[in-house]
Amino acid sequence: MDHKDPHAGADRTEAHGCAEHNHAHGGVDRIDLRTDLAHANETLRNRQLCFRLKQTLPLGEEYNKLVSELFYGHIGAGSYMMPPLTVVGASRITIGANVFIMDGILLMGSGGITIEDNVQIAANVQILSNNHDLRDREIITLAPVRICRGAWIGAGATILPGVTIGENAVVGAASVVTRDVAPNSIVAGNPARLLRTFDTTADNYF
């Protein structure tokens, strides 16, 4: 599957060891669920494709074609995800090469999710790039999430809107990540806190 970045041309700043996008839903930081017909239509499309994936032999030719269709082709070579999966806002999600995602993933992508190359995501992880407005719950607010190259997200972790996970960082199982995680660091807990850092150039960096 060819890797295509639908956010090409977006403003970027270098942080956390990876290119960080400053975008949300084409520059819009809120969606009104009562009036945004495009969002409603895509949500229906995504639900139907996710349902079809649940009924299809994993990692077969038909399955891989459906995954590519779900993400509009924005998934890199050698990347795989296991069913079941739940995806919202697939048009705003980009997945790099050699990414492996275990079963039970929830991708709330309306605010934009970028998963870079060589990322590993364990079972039942939730990555959320949108939330509900406190005063008007029919409004969703948007903030992009980025998982940088080589990061490892433990089982049952939750990544909240606006977070960047730095290169090679490790997020412990069941953690709730509320703020950015530095490269080459290990975080865990609710909310996730720094446990230690490591040097990937050392012989025994753990």
C-alpha positions in Angstrom: 0.0 0.0 0.0 1.4 3.4 -1.0 1.9 5.9 1.8 0.3 9.3 0.9 0.0 12.2 3.2 -3.3 14.1 2.9 -1.9 16.9 5.1 0.9 17.8 2.7 1.5 21.5 2.8 0.2 22.0 6.3 2.3 24.1 8.6 4.9 22.1 10.5 7.3 22.6 13.4 10.0 20.2 14.4 9.3 18.8 17.9 9.6 15.4 19.6 11.9 14.2 17.0 9.3 14.2 14.2 7.6 16.6 12.0 4.6 18.0 13.8 1.5 19.2 12.0 -0.6 22.2 13.0 -4.0 21.3 11.6 -7.4 20.2 12.5 -10.1 19.2 10.0 -8.8 21.5 7.3 -8.1 24.4 9.7 -11.5 24.1 11.4 -11.3 23.3 15.1 -15.0 22.5 15.7 -17.7 20.4 14.0 -21.4 20.8 14.6 -22.9 17.3 14.5 -26.3 18.7 13.7 -25.3 20.4 10.5 -22.1 18.8 9.1 -23.5 16.5 6.5 -20.1 15.5 5.2 -19.0 14.4 8.6 -22.2 12.3 9.0 -21.8 10.7 5.6 -18.2 9.8 6.2 -19.1 8.4 9.7 -21.7 6.1 8.0 -19.1 5.0 5.4 -16.5 4.2 8.0 -18.9 2.2 10.1 -20.0 0.1 7.1 -16.4 -0.6 6.1 -15.4 -1.5 9.7 -18.4 -3.9 9.8 -17.3 -5.5 6.5 -13.8 -5.9 7.9 -15.1 -7.8 10.9 -16.7 -10.3 8.5 -13.5 -10.8 6.4 -10.6 -13.2 6.8 -7.8 -11.1 8.5 -4.8 -10.1 6.4 -6.1 -11.8 3.2 -6.2 -9.9 -0.1 -9.8 -8.8 0.3 -9.2 -7.7 3.9 -6.1 -5.6 2.9 -8.1 -4.0 0.1 -10.8 -3.0 2.5 -8.3 -1.5 4.9 -6.7 0.5 2.1 -10.2 1.7 1.1 -11.1 2.6 4.7 -8.1 4.9 4.9 -8.4 6.3 1.4 -5.0 4.6 0.6 -3.2 6.6 3.2 -1.5 3.5 4.7 2.2 2.6 4.1 3.7 -0.6 2.8 4.0 -3.5 5.3 1.4 -2.0 7.7 -1.2 -4.3 9.2 -4.1 -4.0 11.7 -6.1 -6.8 13.2 -9.9 -6.7 13.5 -12.1 -5.6 15.1 -11.4 -1.9 14.6 -13.5 1.2 15.1 -12.6 4.2 13.0 -14.2 7.7 12.8 -12.8 10.4 10.5 -10.7 8.0 8.4 -10.0 10.8 5.8 -8.0 12.6 8.5 -5.8 9.6 9.4 -2.4 8.7 7.9 -0.6 5.5 8.8 3.1 5.0 7.8 5.0 2.0 6.7 5.7 -1.1 8.8 3.1 -0.2 11.4 1.4 -3.1 13.4 -1.9 -2.5 15.2 -3.5 -5.2 17.3 -7.2 -5.9 17.6 -9.6 -3.5 19.3 -8.2 -0.2 18.1 -10.4 2.9 18.4 -9.3 5.7 16.1 -11.3 8.9 16.5 -9.7 10.8 13.7 -11.8 13.9 13.1 -9.1 16.2 14.4 -6.3 14.4 12.5 -4.2 11.3 13.5 -0.8 10.6 12.1 1.0 7.3 12.9 4.5 7.3 11.5 6.7 4.4 10.4 7.6 1.4 12.5 5.0 2.1 15.3 3.6 -0.8 17.3 0.2 -0.5 18.9 -1.0 -3.2 21.3 -4.6 -4.4 21.7 -7.5 -2.2 22.8 -5.7 1.2 22.4 -7.8 4.3 22.0 -6.4 7.3 20.0 -8.7 10.3 20.3 -8.3 13.6 18.3 -11.7 15.0 19.1 -13.8 15.7 22.2 -17.2 17.2 23.0 -17.7 20.8 23.9 -18.6 21.1 27.6 -21.5 23.5 27.0 -22.9 22.1 23.7 -22.4 18.3 23.4 -23.4 18.3 19.8 -20.2 20.2 19.0 -17.0 18.3 18.8 -13.7 20.0 19.3 -10.6 19.0 17.3 -6.9 18.6 18.2 -4.5 16.5 16.1 -2.6 13.5 17.5 0.8 12.3 16.2 2.5 9.0 17.1 6.2 9.4 16.0 8.5 6.9 14.4 9.3 3.8 16.4 6.9 4.5 19.3 5.3 1.6 21.2 1.8 2.0 22.7 0.9 -0.6 25.4 -2.3 -2.5 25.6 -5.4 -0.5 26.7 -3.7 2.9 26.6 -5.6 6.0 25.7 -4.1 8.9 23.8 -6.1 12.1 24.3 -6.6 15.0 21.8 -3.6 17.2 21.0 -0.9 14.8 22.2 2.3 14.0 20.4 4.2 10.8 21.3 7.9 11.2 20.5 10.2 8.9 18.5 10.9 5.5 20.2 8.8 6.5 23.2 7.0 3.7 25.2 3.5 4.2 26.7 2.7 1.6 29.4 -0.4 -0.6 29.3 -3.6 1.1 30.4 -2.0 4.6 30.6 -4.0 7.7 29.9 -1.8 10.2 28.0 -2.9 13.8 28.5 0.3 15.6 27.4 3.1 15.2 25.0 5.6 12.4 25.5 9.3 13.2 24.8 11.4 11.0 22.5 13.2 8.0 24.0 11.1 8.0 27.2 8.9 5.6 29.0 5.6 6.8 30.6 2.8 5.0 32.4 -0.1 5.7 34.7 -3.3 7.7 34.8 -2.4 10.4 34.0 0.7 9.1 32.3 4.0 10.3 34.0 7.6 9.9 33.1 9.3 6.8 34.5 12.6 7.0 32.7 14.5 8.0 29.6 16.9 5.9 27.5 19.6 6.3 24.9 19.0 4.3 21.7 22.6 4.7 20.7 23.8 2.8 23.8 24.5 -1.0 23.6 21.9 -1.8 26.3 19.7 1.3 26.1 17.0 -0.2 28.4 
